[in-house]
Amino acid sequence: MAFVPLCVQCGTRSNPCRCKVVGPTLGFVAFVVAGVIEWPLGAAVYLFRHRKGRRIMAHPATVVYPRITSAIPI
């Protein structure tokens, strides 16, 4: 049996039922994929350029997840 993440965000005003399932779930999946790629890269960059490495490692949480979650209203 495969584990499928299911994220629910209630209390939003972006749709009539005020709950989002698809957007947060796809946002989480994209966050994990971006994190697998960007965190090791950011850690390597951090050794030489601290601020740039931190920005790379924060990218999935500050850019990827919010954009995908807000782009899908259901």
Predicted model as a PDB file, atoms N, CA, C, CB and O in Angstrom, pLDDT in the B-factor column:
MODEL        1                                                                  
ATOM      1  N   MET A   1       0.840  -1.171   0.000  1.00 59.00           N  
ATOM      2  CA  MET A   1       0.000   0.000   0.000  1.00 59.00           C  
ATOM      3  C   MET A   1       0.894   1.246   0.000  1.00 59.00           C  
ATOM      4  CB  MET A   1      -0.961  -0.009   1.220  1.00 59.00           C  
ATOM      5  O   MET A   1       1.778   1.385   0.846  1.00 59.00           O  
ATOM      6  N   ALA A   2       0.661   2.120  -0.928  1.00 67.00           N  
ATOM      7  CA  ALA A   2       1.466   3.335  -1.059  1.00 67.00           C  
ATOM      8  C   ALA A   2       0.879   4.453  -0.200  1.00 67.00           C  
ATOM      9  CB  ALA A   2       1.547   3.779  -2.538  1.00 67.00           C  
ATOM     10  O   ALA A   2      -0.338   4.593  -0.077  1.00 67.00           O  
ATOM     11  N   PHE A   3       1.767   5.236   0.385  1.00 70.00           N  
ATOM     12  CA  PHE A   3       1.340   6.372   1.187  1.00 70.00           C  
ATOM     13  C   PHE A   3       1.154   7.579   0.278  1.00 70.00           C  
ATOM     14  CB  PHE A   3       2.363   6.677   2.313  1.00 70.00           C  
ATOM     15  O   PHE A   3       2.086   7.996  -0.409  1.00 70.00           O  
ATOM     16  N   VAL A   4      -0.038   8.132   0.277  1.00 67.00           N  
ATOM     17  CA  VAL A   4      -0.344   9.320  -0.507  1.00 67.00           C  
ATOM     18  C   VAL A   4      -0.626  10.455   0.477  1.00 67.00           C  
ATOM     19  CB  VAL A   4      -1.564   9.078  -1.477  1.00 67.00           C  
ATOM     20  O   VAL A   4      -1.557  10.363   1.277  1.00 67.00           O  
ATOM     21  N   PRO A   5       0.168  11.522   0.423  1.00 70.00           N  
ATOM     22  CA  PRO A   5      -0.080  12.625   1.351  1.00 70.00           C  
ATOM     23  C   PRO A   5      -1.400  13.315   1.017  1.00 70.00           C  
ATOM     24  CB  PRO A   5       1.080  13.639   1.309  1.00 70.00           C  
ATOM     25  O   PRO A   5      -1.730  13.510  -0.153  1.00 70.00           O  
ATOM     26  N   LEU A   6      -2.137  13.675   2.036  1.00 74.00           N  
ATOM     27  CA  LEU A   6      -3.393  14.378   1.854  1.00 74.00           C  
ATOM     28  C   LEU A   6      -3.387  15.563   2.809  1.00 74.00           C  
ATOM     29  CB  LEU A   6      -4.626  13.439   2.103  1.00 74.00           C  
ATOM     30  O   LEU A   6      -3.445  15.390   4.026  1.00 74.00           O  
ATOM     31  N   CYS A   7      -3.318  16.746   2.258  1.00 75.00           N  
ATOM     32  CA  CYS A   7      -3.283  17.958   3.066  1.00 75.00           C  
ATOM     33  C   CYS A   7      -4.608  18.689   2.915  1.00 75.00           C  
ATOM     34  CB  CYS A   7      -2.096  18.873   2.656  1.00 75.00           C  
ATOM     35  O   CYS A   7      -5.104  18.847   1.800  1.00 75.00           O  
ATOM     36  N   VAL A   8      -5.176  19.130   4.010  1.00 76.00           N  
ATOM     37  CA  VAL A   8      -6.447  19.845   4.002  1.00 76.00           C  
ATOM     38  C   VAL A   8      -6.233  21.200   4.652  1.00 76.00           C  
ATOM     39  CB  VAL A   8      -7.562  19.038   4.738  1.00 76.00           C  
ATOM     40  O   VAL A   8      -5.633  21.305   5.722  1.00 76.00           O  
ATOM     41  N   GLN A   9      -6.730  22.230   3.993  1.00 76.00           N  
ATOM     42  CA  GLN A   9      -6.632  23.586   4.514  1.00 76.00           C  
ATOM     43  C   GLN A   9      -8.041  24.142   4.594  1.00 76.00           C  
ATOM     44  CB  GLN A   9      -5.709  24.488   3.623  1.00 76.00           C  
ATOM     45  O   GLN A   9      -8.660  24.396   3.561  1.00 76.00           O  
ATOM     46  N   CYS A  10      -8.556  24.336   5.790  1.00 78.00           N  
ATOM     47  CA  CYS A  10      -9.910  24.843   5.967  1.00 78.00           C  
ATOM     48  C   CYS A  10      -9.870  26.302   6.413  1.00 78.00           C  
ATOM     49  CB  CYS A  10     -10.682  23.987   6.989  1.00 78.00           C  
ATOM     50  O   CYS A  10      -8.872  26.777   6.954  1.00 78.00           O  
ATOM     51  N   GLY A  11     -10.967  26.990   6.175  1.00 75.00           N  
ATOM     52  CA  GLY A  11     -11.071  28.390   6.575  1.00 75.00           C  
ATOM     53  C   GLY A  11     -10.626  29.364   5.502  1.00 75.00           C  
ATOM     54  O   GLY A  11     -10.457  30.551   5.780  1.00 75.00           O  
ATOM     55  N   THR A  12     -10.431  28.884   4.277  1.00 73.00           N  
ATOM     56  CA  THR A  12     -10.028  29.786   3.199  1.00 73.00           C  
ATOM     57  C   THR A  12     -11.269  30.391   2.558  1.00 73.00           C  
ATOM     58  CB  THR A  12      -9.170  29.041   2.139  1.00 73.00           C  
ATOM     59  O   THR A  12     -12.368  29.850   2.684  1.00 73.00           O  
ATOM     60  N   ARG A  13     -11.096  31.484   1.889  1.00 72.00           N  
ATOM     61  CA  ARG A  13     -12.214  32.136   1.201  1.00 72.00           C  
ATOM     62  C   ARG A  13     -12.075  32.049  -0.308  1.00 72.00           C  
ATOM     63  CB  ARG A  13     -12.315  33.593   1.622  1.00 72.00           C  
ATOM     64  O   ARG A  13     -12.757  32.777  -1.030  1.00 72.00           O  
ATOM     65  N   SER A  14     -11.213  31.180  -0.797  1.00 71.00           N  
ATOM     66  CA  SER A  14     -10.978  31.090  -2.235  1.00 71.00           C  
ATOM     67  C   SER A  14     -11.998  30.221  -2.969  1.00 71.00           C  
ATOM     68  CB  SER A  14      -9.603  30.552  -2.481  1.00 71.00           C  
ATOM     69  O   SER A  14     -12.030  30.228  -4.200  1.00 71.00           O  
ATOM     70  N   ASN A  15     -12.827  29.480  -2.247  1.00 70.00           N  
ATOM     71  CA  ASN A  15     -13.879  28.694  -2.888  1.00 70.00           C  
ATOM     72  C   ASN A  15     -15.093  28.632  -1.967  1.00 70.00           C  
ATOM     73  CB  ASN A  15     -13.375  27.262  -3.233  1.00 70.00           C  
ATOM     74  O   ASN A  15     -14.973  28.935  -0.780  1.00 70.00           O  
ATOM     75  N   PRO A  16     -16.264  28.245  -2.486  1.00 70.00           N  
ATOM     76  CA  PRO A  16     -17.490  28.271  -1.680  1.00 70.00           C  
ATOM     77  C   PRO A  16     -17.495  27.328  -0.478  1.00 70.00           C  
ATOM     78  CB  PRO A  16     -18.645  27.939  -2.546  1.00 70.00           C  
ATOM     79  O   PRO A  16     -18.094  27.661   0.544  1.00 70.00           O  
ATOM     80  N   CYS A  17     -16.853  26.171  -0.564  1.00 73.00           N  
ATOM     81  CA  CYS A  17     -16.887  25.244   0.561  1.00 73.00           C  
ATOM     82  C   CYS A  17     -15.861  25.584   1.634  1.00 73.00           C  
ATOM     83  CB  CYS A  17     -16.658  23.840   0.072  1.00 73.00           C  
ATOM     84  O   CYS A  17     -15.866  24.971   2.701  1.00 73.00           O  
ATOM     85  N   ARG A  18     -14.987  26.541   1.376  1.00 75.00           N  
ATOM     86  CA  ARG A  18     -13.990  27.058   2.321  1.00 75.00           C  
ATOM     87  C   ARG A  18     -12.980  26.012   2.789  1.00 75.00           C  
ATOM     88  CB  ARG A  18     -14.687  27.631   3.516  1.00 75.00           C  
ATOM     89  O   ARG A  18     -12.360  26.178   3.840  1.00 75.00           O  
ATOM     90  N   CYS A  19     -12.812  24.956   2.029  1.00 77.00           N  
ATOM     91  CA  CYS A  19     -11.773  23.960   2.315  1.00 77.00           C  
ATOM     92  C   CYS A  19     -11.019  23.665   1.028  1.00 77.00           C  
ATOM     93  CB  CYS A  19     -12.386  22.649   2.914  1.00 77.00           C  
ATOM     94  O   CYS A  19     -11.616  23.589  -0.045  1.00 77.00           O  
ATOM     95  N   LYS A  20      -9.710  23.500   1.137  1.00 80.00           N  
ATOM     96  CA  LYS A  20      -8.870  23.172  -0.008  1.00 80.00           C  
ATOM     97  C   LYS A  20      -8.173  21.846   0.268  1.00 80.00           C  
ATOM     98  CB  LYS A  20      -7.832  24.304  -0.293  1.00 80.00           C  
ATOM     99  O   LYS A  20      -7.641  21.626   1.356  1.00 80.00           O  
ATOM    100  N   VAL A  21      -8.182  20.971  -0.725  1.00 81.00           N  
ATOM    101  CA  VAL A  21      -7.513  19.681  -0.590  1.00 81.00           C  
ATOM    102  C   VAL A  21      -6.481  19.502  -1.701  1.00 81.00           C  
ATOM    103  CB  VAL A  21      -8.540  18.531  -0.617  1.00 81.00           C  
ATOM    104  O   VAL A  21      -5.348  19.106  -1.428  1.00 81.00           O  
ATOM    105  N   VAL A  22      -6.846  19.780  -2.926  1.00 82.00           N  
ATOM    106  CA  VAL A  22      -5.977  19.518  -4.071  1.00 82.00           C  
ATOM    107  C   VAL A  22      -4.759  20.451  -4.060  1.00 82.00           C  
ATOM    108  CB  VAL A  22      -6.763  19.683  -5.385  1.00 82.00           C  
ATOM    109  O   VAL A  22      -3.631  19.987  -4.231  1.00 82.00           O  
ATOM    110  N   GLY A  23      -4.970  21.741  -3.864  1.00 82.00           N  
ATOM    111  CA  GLY A  23      -3.874  22.707  -3.878  1.00 82.00           C  
ATOM    112  C   GLY A  23      -2.812  22.427  -2.829  1.00 82.00           C  
ATOM    113  O   GLY A  23      -1.634  22.321  -3.172  1.00 82.00           O  
ATOM    114  N   PRO A  24      -3.196  22.303  -1.543  1.00 85.00           N  
ATOM    115  CA  PRO A  24      -2.180  22.005  -0.531  1.00 85.00           C  
ATOM    116  C   PRO A  24      -1.483  20.658  -0.726  1.00 85.00           C  
ATOM    117  CB  PRO A  24      -2.808  22.037   0.825  1.00 85.00           C  
ATOM    118  O   PRO A  24      -0.296  20.528  -0.427  1.00 85.00           O  
ATOM    119  N   THR A  25      -2.209  19.660  -1.224  1.00 86.00           N  
ATOM    120  CA  THR A  25      -1.592  18.349  -1.446  1.00 86.00           C  
ATOM    121  C   THR A  25      -0.558  18.417  -2.565  1.00 86.00           C  
ATOM    122  CB  THR A  25      -2.664  17.300  -1.782  1.00 86.00           C  
ATOM    123  O   THR A  25       0.552  17.907  -2.416  1.00 86.00           O  
ATOM    124  N   LEU A  26      -0.916  19.044  -3.685  1.00 88.00           N  
ATOM    125  CA  LEU A  26       0.060  19.192  -4.770  1.00 88.00           C  
ATOM    126  C   LEU A  26       1.202  20.106  -4.353  1.00 88.00           C  
ATOM    127  CB  LEU A  26      -0.618  19.742  -6.033  1.00 88.00           C  
ATOM    128  O   LEU A  26       2.345  19.897  -4.761  1.00 88.00           O  
ATOM    129  N   GLY A  27       0.905  21.118  -3.543  1.00 87.00           N  
ATOM    130  CA  GLY A  27       1.951  21.993  -3.021  1.00 87.00           C  
ATOM    131  C   GLY A  27       2.943  21.236  -2.162  1.00 87.00           C  
ATOM    132  O   GLY A  27       4.147  21.473  -2.247  1.00 87.00           O  
ATOM    133  N   PHE A  28       2.448  20.322  -1.331  1.00 88.00           N  
ATOM    134  CA  PHE A  28       3.319  19.520  -0.482  1.00 88.00           C  
ATOM    135  C   PHE A  28       4.199  18.591  -1.308  1.00 88.00           C  
ATOM    136  CB  PHE A  28       2.492  18.713   0.508  1.00 88.00           C  
ATOM    137  O   PHE A  28       5.389  18.445  -1.028  1.00 88.00           O  
ATOM    138  N   VAL A  29       3.616  17.965  -2.325  1.00 90.00           N  
ATOM    139  CA  VAL A  29       4.387  17.062  -3.184  1.00 90.00           C  
ATOM    140  C   VAL A  29       5.484  17.848  -3.914  1.00 90.00           C  
ATOM    141  CB  VAL A  29       3.455  16.345  -4.208  1.00 90.00           C  
ATOM    142  O   VAL A  29       6.622  17.388  -4.001  1.00 90.00           O  
ATOM    143  N   ALA A  30       5.142  19.031  -4.437  1.00 91.00           N  
ATOM    144  CA  ALA A  30       6.143  19.858  -5.119  1.00 91.00           C  
ATOM    145  C   ALA A  30       7.207  20.341  -4.138  1.00 91.00           C  
ATOM    146  CB  ALA A  30       5.473  21.062  -5.805  1.00 91.00           C  
ATOM    147  O   ALA A  30       8.381  20.441  -4.494  1.00 91.00           O  
ATOM    148  N   PHE A  31       6.801  20.639  -2.908  1.00 92.00           N  
ATOM    149  CA  PHE A  31       7.743  21.048  -1.861  1.00 92.00           C  
ATOM    150  C   PHE A  31       8.766  19.944  -1.596  1.00 92.00           C  
ATOM    151  CB  PHE A  31       6.988  21.398  -0.560  1.00 92.00           C  
ATOM    152  O   PHE A  31       9.961  20.219  -1.483  1.00 92.00           O  
ATOM    153  N   VAL A  32       8.311  18.719  -1.498  1.00 92.00           N  
ATOM    154  CA  VAL A  32       9.212  17.590  -1.235  1.00 92.00           C  
ATOM    155  C   VAL A  32      10.167  17.371  -2.409  1.00 92.00           C  
ATOM    156  CB  VAL A  32       8.401  16.304  -0.965  1.00 92.00           C  
ATOM    157  O   VAL A  32      11.361  17.148  -2.209  1.00 92.00           O  
ATOM    158  N   VAL A  33       9.640  17.436  -3.629  1.00 93.00           N  
ATOM    159  CA  VAL A  33      10.490  17.238  -4.811  1.00 93.00           C  
ATOM    160  C   VAL A  33      11.546  18.345  -4.896  1.00 93.00           C  
ATOM    161  CB  VAL A  33       9.631  17.212  -6.106  1.00 93.00           C  
ATOM    162  O   VAL A  33      12.720  18.071  -5.143  1.00 93.00           O  
ATOM    163  N   ALA A  34      11.122  19.597  -4.691  1.00 94.00           N  
ATOM    164  CA  ALA A  34      12.077  20.709  -4.735  1.00 94.00           C  
ATOM    165  C   ALA A  34      13.079  20.601  -3.590  1.00 94.00           C  
ATOM    166  CB  ALA A  34      11.339  22.062  -4.669  1.00 94.00           C  
ATOM    167  O   ALA A  34      14.257  20.911  -3.768  1.00 94.00           O  
ATOM    168  N   GLY A  35      12.623  20.167  -2.424  1.00 94.00           N  
ATOM    169  CA  GLY A  35      13.524  20.023  -1.284  1.00 94.00           C  
ATOM    170  C   GLY A  35      14.589  18.965  -1.500  1.00 94.00           C  
ATOM    171  O   GLY A  35      15.739  19.150  -1.102  1.00 94.00           O  
ATOM    172  N   VAL A  36      14.218  17.858  -2.128  1.00 95.00           N  
ATOM    173  CA  VAL A  36      15.186  16.790  -2.402  1.00 95.00           C  
ATOM    174  C   VAL A  36      16.289  17.295  -3.333  1.00 95.00           C  
ATOM    175  CB  VAL A  36      14.478  15.561  -3.025  1.00 95.00           C  
ATOM    176  O   VAL A  36      17.442  16.879  -3.223  1.00 95.00           O  
ATOM    177  N   ILE A  37      15.934  18.172  -4.229  1.00 94.00           N  
ATOM    178  CA  ILE A  37      16.920  18.710  -5.172  1.00 94.00           C  
ATOM    179  C   ILE A  37      17.691  19.880  -4.563  1.00 94.00           C  
ATOM    180  CB  ILE A  37      16.228  19.157  -6.467  1.00 94.00           C  
ATOM    181  O   ILE A  37      18.915  19.942  -4.678  1.00 94.00           O  
ATOM    182  N   GLU A  38      16.985  20.804  -3.918  1.00 94.00           N  
ATOM    183  CA  GLU A  38      17.603  22.065  -3.514  1.00 94.00           C  
ATOM    184  C   GLU A  38      18.325  22.022  -2.171  1.00 94.00           C  
ATOM    185  CB  GLU A  38      16.566  23.119  -3.466  1.00 94.00           C  
ATOM    186  O   GLU A  38      19.290  22.763  -1.988  1.00 94.00           O  
ATOM    187  N   TRP A  39      17.902  21.193  -1.232  1.00 94.00           N  
ATOM    188  CA  TRP A  39      18.567  21.178   0.070  1.00 94.00           C  
ATOM    189  C   TRP A  39      20.013  20.697   0.007  1.00 94.00           C  
ATOM    190  CB  TRP A  39      17.799  20.310   1.017  1.00 94.00           C  
ATOM    191  O   TRP A  39      20.872  21.336   0.614  1.00 94.00           O  
ATOM    192  N   PRO A  40      20.334  19.599  -0.695  1.00 95.00           N  
ATOM    193  CA  PRO A  40      21.758  19.223  -0.791  1.00 95.00           C  
ATOM    194  C   PRO A  40      22.577  20.271  -1.563  1.00 95.00           C  
ATOM    195  CB  PRO A  40      21.896  17.847  -1.477  1.00 95.00           C  
ATOM    196  O   PRO A  40      23.719  20.559  -1.205  1.00 95.00           O  
ATOM    197  N   LEU A  41      21.989  20.832  -2.614  1.00 95.00           N  
ATOM    198  CA  LEU A  41      22.669  21.881  -3.363  1.00 95.00           C  
ATOM    199  C   LEU A  41      22.898  23.106  -2.480  1.00 95.00           C  
ATOM    200  CB  LEU A  41      21.856  22.265  -4.611  1.00 95.00           C  
ATOM    201  O   LEU A  41      23.983  23.689  -2.497  1.00 95.00           O  
ATOM    202  N   GLY A  42      21.890  23.495  -1.716  1.00 95.00           N  
ATOM    203  CA  GLY A  42      22.021  24.632  -0.810  1.00 95.00           C  
ATOM    204  C   GLY A  42      23.049  24.385   0.279  1.00 95.00           C  
ATOM    205  O   GLY A  42      23.762  25.304   0.681  1.00 95.00           O  
ATOM    206  N   ALA A  43      23.130  23.157   0.756  1.00 95.00           N  
ATOM    207  CA  ALA A  43      24.122  22.828   1.785  1.00 95.00           C  
ATOM    208  C   ALA A  43      25.537  22.941   1.226  1.00 95.00           C  
ATOM    209  CB  ALA A  43      23.880  21.408   2.336  1.00 95.00           C  
ATOM    210  O   ALA A  43      26.448  23.388   1.922  1.00 95.00           O  
ATOM    211  N   ALA A  44      25.719  22.536  -0.027  1.00 96.00           N  
ATOM    212  CA  ALA A  44      27.041  22.657  -0.643  1.00 96.00           C  
ATOM    213  C   ALA A  44      27.405  24.123  -0.879  1.00 96.00           C  
ATOM    214  CB  ALA A  44      27.085  21.882  -1.970  1.00 96.00           C  
ATOM    215  O   ALA A  44      28.548  24.527  -0.665  1.00 96.00           O  
ATOM    216  N   VAL A  45      26.440  24.903  -1.313  1.00 96.00           N  
ATOM    217  CA  VAL A  45      26.693  26.331  -1.541  1.00 96.00           C  
ATOM    218  C   VAL A  45      26.926  27.043  -0.220  1.00 96.00           C  
ATOM    219  CB  VAL A  45      25.517  26.983  -2.295  1.00 96.00           C  
ATOM    220  O   VAL A  45      27.722  27.980  -0.153  1.00 96.00           O  
ATOM    221  N   TYR A  46      26.236  26.606   0.839  1.00 96.00           N  
ATOM    222  CA  TYR A  46      26.354  27.233   2.161  1.00 96.00           C  
ATOM    223  C   TYR A  46      27.790  27.213   2.688  1.00 96.00           C  
ATOM    224  CB  TYR A  46      25.435  26.530   3.152  1.00 96.00           C  
ATOM    225  O   TYR A  46      28.192  28.107   3.433  1.00 96.00           O  
ATOM    226  N   LEU A  47      28.553  26.203   2.305  1.00 96.00           N  
ATOM    227  CA  LEU A  47      29.941  26.113   2.761  1.00 96.00           C  
ATOM    228  C   LEU A  47      30.769  27.322   2.320  1.00 96.00           C  
ATOM    229  CB  LEU A  47      30.579  24.832   2.238  1.00 96.00           C  
ATOM    230  O   LEU A  47      31.704  27.727   3.010  1.00 96.00           O  
ATOM    231  N   PHE A  48      30.420  27.890   1.174  1.00 96.00           N  
ATOM    232  CA  PHE A  48      31.194  28.998   0.629  1.00 96.00           C  
ATOM    233  C   PHE A  48      30.463  30.342   0.695  1.00 96.00           C  
ATOM    234  CB  PHE A  48      31.559  28.698  -0.793  1.00 96.00           C  
ATOM    235  O   PHE A  48      31.082  31.379   0.933  1.00 96.00           O  
ATOM    236  N   ARG A  49      29.148  30.317   0.483  1.00 95.00           N  
ATOM    237  CA  ARG A  49      28.344  31.543   0.489  1.00 95.00           C  
ATOM    238  C   ARG A  49      27.135  31.315   1.392  1.00 95.00           C  
ATOM    239  CB  ARG A  49      27.897  31.945  -0.966  1.00 95.00           C  
ATOM    240  O   ARG A  49      26.129  30.758   0.953  1.00 95.00           O  
ATOM    241  N   HIS A  50      27.229  31.737   2.637  1.00 95.00           N  
ATOM    242  CA  HIS A  50      26.209  31.431   3.643  1.00 95.00           C  
ATOM    243  C   HIS A  50      24.824  31.961   3.258  1.00 95.00           C  
ATOM    244  CB  HIS A  50      26.620  32.011   4.984  1.00 95.00           C  
ATOM    245  O   HIS A  50      23.849  31.209   3.273  1.00 95.00           O  
ATOM    246  N   ARG A  51      24.736  33.212   2.924  1.00 96.00           N  
ATOM    247  CA  ARG A  51      23.426  33.817   2.640  1.00 96.00           C  
ATOM    248  C   ARG A  51      22.779  33.169   1.417  1.00 96.00           C  
ATOM    249  CB  ARG A  51      23.569  35.336   2.417  1.00 96.00           C  
ATOM    250  O   ARG A  51      21.583  32.880   1.436  1.00 96.00           O  
ATOM    251  N   LYS A  52      23.541  32.942   0.372  1.00 95.00           N  
ATOM    252  CA  LYS A  52      23.023  32.309  -0.844  1.00 95.00           C  
ATOM    253  C   LYS A  52      22.571  30.875  -0.560  1.00 95.00           C  
ATOM    254  CB  LYS A  52      24.094  32.319  -1.955  1.00 95.00           C  
ATOM    255  O   LYS A  52      21.533  30.446  -1.064  1.00 95.00           O  
ATOM    256  N   GLY A  53      23.332  30.138   0.234  1.00 95.00           N  
ATOM    257  CA  GLY A  53      22.946  28.771   0.593  1.00 95.00           C  
ATOM    258  C   GLY A  53      21.656  28.727   1.384  1.00 95.00           C  
ATOM    259  O   GLY A  53      20.821  27.850   1.161  1.00 95.00           O  
ATOM    260  N   ARG A  54      21.484  29.661   2.304  1.00 95.00           N  
ATOM    261  CA  ARG A  54      20.230  29.721   3.066  1.00 95.00           C  
ATOM    262  C   ARG A  54      19.053  30.038   2.172  1.00 95.00           C  
ATOM    263  CB  ARG A  54      20.327  30.760   4.171  1.00 95.00           C  
ATOM    264  O   ARG A  54      17.972  29.475   2.347  1.00 95.00           O  
ATOM    265  N   ARG A  55      19.246  30.941   1.208  1.00 95.00           N  
ATOM    266  CA  ARG A  55      18.155  31.272   0.290  1.00 95.00           C  
ATOM    267  C   ARG A  55      17.773  30.074  -0.566  1.00 95.00           C  
ATOM    268  CB  ARG A  55      18.546  32.447  -0.604  1.00 95.00           C  
ATOM    269  O   ARG A  55      16.591  29.843  -0.820  1.00 95.00           O  
ATOM    270  N   ILE A  56      18.768  29.312  -1.013  1.00 94.00           N  
ATOM    271  CA  ILE A  56      18.480  28.127  -1.820  1.00 94.00           C  
ATOM    272  C   ILE A  56      17.718  27.094  -0.990  1.00 94.00           C  
ATOM    273  CB  ILE A  56      19.788  27.514  -2.372  1.00 94.00           C  
ATOM    274  O   ILE A  56      16.757  26.498  -1.480  1.00 94.00           O  
ATOM    275  N   MET A  57      18.131  26.877   0.249  1.00 94.00           N  
ATOM    276  CA  MET A  57      17.456  25.884   1.093  1.00 94.00           C  
ATOM    277  C   MET A  57      16.063  26.337   1.505  1.00 94.00           C  
ATOM    278  CB  MET A  57      18.286  25.598   2.334  1.00 94.00           C  
ATOM    279  O   MET A  57      15.212  25.491   1.777  1.00 94.00           O  
ATOM    280  N   ALA A  58      15.799  27.630   1.561  1.00 94.00           N  
ATOM    281  CA  ALA A  58      14.484  28.139   1.939  1.00 94.00           C  
ATOM    282  C   ALA A  58      13.526  28.236   0.760  1.00 94.00           C  
ATOM    283  CB  ALA A  58      14.626  29.489   2.582  1.00 94.00           C  
ATOM    284  O   ALA A  58      12.326  28.418   0.960  1.00 94.00           O  
ATOM    285  N   HIS A  59      14.027  28.119  -0.455  1.00 94.00           N  
ATOM    286  CA  HIS A  59      13.210  28.288  -1.652  1.00 94.00           C  
ATOM    287  C   HIS A  59      11.967  27.391  -1.691  1.00 94.00           C  
ATOM    288  CB  HIS A  59      14.049  28.019  -2.861  1.00 94.00           C  
ATOM    289  O   HIS A  59      10.895  27.897  -2.022  1.00 94.00           O  
ATOM    290  N   PRO A  60      12.040  26.097  -1.375  1.00 94.00           N  
ATOM    291  CA  PRO A  60      10.820  25.280  -1.415  1.00 94.00           C  
ATOM    292  C   PRO A  60       9.727  25.776  -0.463  1.00 94.00           C  
ATOM    293  CB  PRO A  60      11.160  23.846  -1.080  1.00 94.00           C  
ATOM    294  O   PRO A  60       8.546  25.732  -0.806  1.00 94.00           O  
ATOM    295  N   ALA A  61      10.106  26.241   0.713  1.00 92.00           N  
ATOM    296  CA  ALA A  61       9.105  26.673   1.694  1.00 92.00           C  
ATOM    297  C   ALA A  61       8.594  28.080   1.430  1.00 92.00           C  
ATOM    298  CB  ALA A  61       9.684  26.605   3.086  1.00 92.00           C  
ATOM    299  O   ALA A  61       7.437  28.374   1.731  1.00 92.00           O  
ATOM    300  N   THR A  62       9.418  28.950   0.880  1.00 93.00           N  
ATOM    301  CA  THR A  62       9.004  30.338   0.699  1.00 93.00           C  
ATOM    302  C   THR A  62       8.431  30.629  -0.677  1.00 93.00           C  
ATOM    303  CB  THR A  62      10.161  31.239   0.947  1.00 93.00           C  
ATOM    304  O   THR A  62       7.694  31.602  -0.835  1.00 93.00           O  
ATOM    305  N   VAL A  63       8.750  29.810  -1.683  1.00 93.00           N  
ATOM    306  CA  VAL A  63       8.280  30.094  -3.040  1.00 93.00           C  
ATOM    307  C   VAL A  63       7.432  28.957  -3.607  1.00 93.00           C  
ATOM    308  CB  VAL A  63       9.465  30.355  -3.956  1.00 93.00           C  
ATOM    309  O   VAL A  63       6.305  29.193  -4.040  1.00 93.00           O  
ATOM    310  N   VAL A  64       7.944  27.749  -3.611  1.00 92.00           N  
ATOM    311  CA  VAL A  64       7.281  26.629  -4.290  1.00 92.00           C  
ATOM    312  C   VAL A  64       5.935  26.305  -3.651  1.00 92.00           C  
ATOM    313  CB  VAL A  64       8.178  25.390  -4.269  1.00 92.00           C  
ATOM    314  O   VAL A  64       4.911  26.331  -4.334  1.00 92.00           O  
ATOM    315  N   TYR A  65       5.917  26.003  -2.370  1.00 89.00           N  
ATOM    316  CA  TYR A  65       4.662  25.615  -1.701  1.00 89.00           C  
ATOM    317  C   TYR A  65       3.590  26.705  -1.761  1.00 89.00           C  
ATOM    318  CB  TYR A  65       4.941  25.267  -0.249  1.00 89.00           C  
ATOM    319  O   TYR A  65       2.456  26.399  -2.130  1.00 89.00           O  
ATOM    320  N   PRO A  66       3.893  27.970  -1.415  1.00 89.00           N  
ATOM    321  CA  PRO A  66       2.834  28.988  -1.462  1.00 89.00           C  
ATOM    322  C   PRO A  66       2.279  29.242  -2.865  1.00 89.00           C  
ATOM    323  CB  PRO A  66       3.359  30.279  -0.902  1.00 89.00           C  
ATOM    324  O   PRO A  66       1.077  29.454  -3.021  1.00 89.00           O  
ATOM    325  N   ARG A  67       3.132  29.225  -3.875  1.00 91.00           N  
ATOM    326  CA  ARG A  67       2.639  29.486  -5.235  1.00 91.00           C  
ATOM    327  C   ARG A  67       1.715  28.393  -5.730  1.00 91.00           C  
ATOM    328  CB  ARG A  67       3.799  29.634  -6.193  1.00 91.00           C  
ATOM    329  O   ARG A  67       0.676  28.690  -6.321  1.00 91.00           O  
ATOM    330  N   ILE A  68       2.061  27.155  -5.508  1.00 88.00           N  
ATOM    331  CA  ILE A  68       1.217  26.057  -5.991  1.00 88.00           C  
ATOM    332  C   ILE A  68      -0.062  25.977  -5.172  1.00 88.00           C  
ATOM    333  CB  ILE A  68       1.976  24.714  -5.928  1.00 88.00           C  
ATOM    334  O   ILE A  68      -1.132  25.742  -5.733  1.00 88.00           O  
ATOM    335  N   THR A  69       0.022  26.165  -3.878  1.00 84.00           N  
ATOM    336  CA  THR A  69      -1.171  26.099  -3.034  1.00 84.00           C  
ATOM    337  C   THR A  69      -2.167  27.194  -3.399  1.00 84.00           C  
ATOM    338  CB  THR A  69      -0.786  26.213  -1.559  1.00 84.00           C  
ATOM    339  O   THR A  69      -3.370  26.939  -3.451  1.00 84.00           O  
ATOM    340  N   SER A  70      -1.688  28.397  -3.650  1.00 83.00           N  
ATOM    341  CA  SER A  70      -2.607  29.494  -3.966  1.00 83.00           C  
ATOM    342  C   SER A  70      -3.072  29.469  -5.421  1.00 83.00           C  
ATOM    343  CB  SER A  70      -1.944  30.823  -3.669  1.00 83.00           C  
ATOM    344  O   SER A  70      -4.086  30.087  -5.744  1.00 83.00           O  
ATOM    345  N   ALA A  71      -2.365  28.781  -6.295  1.00 85.00           N  
ATOM    346  CA  ALA A  71      -2.758  28.731  -7.708  1.00 85.00           C  
ATOM    347  C   ALA A  71      -3.951  27.813  -7.946  1.00 85.00           C  
ATOM    348  CB  ALA A  71      -1.588  28.272  -8.557  1.00 85.00           C  
ATOM    349  O   ALA A  71      -4.694  28.007  -8.907  1.00 85.00           O  
ATOM    350  N   ILE A  72      -4.142  26.831  -7.097  1.00 81.00           N  
ATOM    351  CA  ILE A  72      -5.243  25.872  -7.268  1.00 81.00           C  
ATOM    352  C   ILE A  72      -6.280  26.150  -6.184  1.00 81.00           C  
ATOM    353  CB  ILE A  72      -4.731  24.379  -7.195  1.00 81.00           C  
ATOM    354  O   ILE A  72      -6.010  25.913  -5.007  1.00 81.00           O  
ATOM    355  N   PRO A  73      -7.465  26.649  -6.555  1.00 76.00           N  
ATOM    356  CA  PRO A  73      -8.434  27.087  -5.547  1.00 76.00           C  
ATOM    357  C   PRO A  73      -9.245  25.975  -4.880  1.00 76.00           C  
ATOM    358  CB  PRO A  73      -9.370  28.036  -6.170  1.00 76.00           C  
ATOM    359  O   PRO A  73     -10.024  26.260  -3.971  1.00 76.00           O  
ATOM    360  N   ILE A  74      -9.087  24.720  -5.300  1.00 75.00           N  
ATOM    361  CA  ILE A  74      -9.892  23.660  -4.670  1.00 75.00           C  
ATOM    362  C   ILE A  74      -9.041  22.755  -3.822  1.00 75.00           C  
ATOM    363  CB  ILE A  74     -10.617  22.837  -5.721  1.00 75.00           C  
ATOM    364  O   ILE A  74      -9.553  21.811  -3.220  1.00 75.00           O  
TER     365      ILE A  74                                                      
ENDMDL                                                                          
END                                                                             
